[in-house]
């Protein structure tokens, strides 16, 4: 956004006086979006388009119009705006990332992956695109390119816990359990207050039928983040697995209070005899 506003500052010098109005409208629209005044922001953005309908920086305006439609829940209209912006400027990474994320929310992982591929073609070190692409590759059982993306991301950001966890779970999935367990143990030692590390390790221990350490790690994850419904759901599933049904019910009711999906809670409750 800072780069875009700088570009607009130069345009205001080089273009006639209407460009100053264009710049003012866009900057004011950004302020309104920050204050959630999306209707007024949309009005200003559309006025800016009328003032300068043929300039390349309009791609960013269509990006923000797309975000406005997403806030309204109009996914198809948002998609049209992102596509218009990309028709103007196909290499604008922000729009590609927004469209990819929208495709993910719409359940179209194939098109999302295509957009993340495009982002990485323009910028091979784009960390967010690398992470999501690795996740999608893993889901599609494309383990070799997933590993390459995780390893590249870790080279770029050695402290990126999500990348390390992604690689650990990939190793777990691809027959490298010792390597996976050694890595998660090392992360817990380095970050003893990170609740998600205990939750991941608990799941790995449960898979190995190491029930006592698994329960300890589920307990630790919830102690560190008691408002996390996902952890309660995971521990409830574990309790069902080891036939501690009373404890499972207590976790499921608490998870429901914290906003866990009702159908998922109901499904686990049905497993309790």
Secondary structure, DSSP 8 states (H G I E B T S, - for coil): -HHHHHHHHHHHHHS-HHHHHHHHHHHHHHHHHHTT-HHHHHHHHHHHHHHSTT-TTHHHHHHHHHHHHHHTT-HHHHHHHHHHHHHH-TT-HHHHHHHHHHHHHTT-HHHHHHHHHHHHHH-TT-HHHHHHHHHHHHHTT-HHHHHHHHHHHHHH-TT-HHHHHHHHHHHHHTT-HHHHHHHHHHHHHH-TT-HHHHHHHHHHHHHTT-HHHHHHHHHHHHHH-TT-HHHHHHHHHHHHHTT-HHHHHHHHHHHHHTT--HHHHHHHHHT--
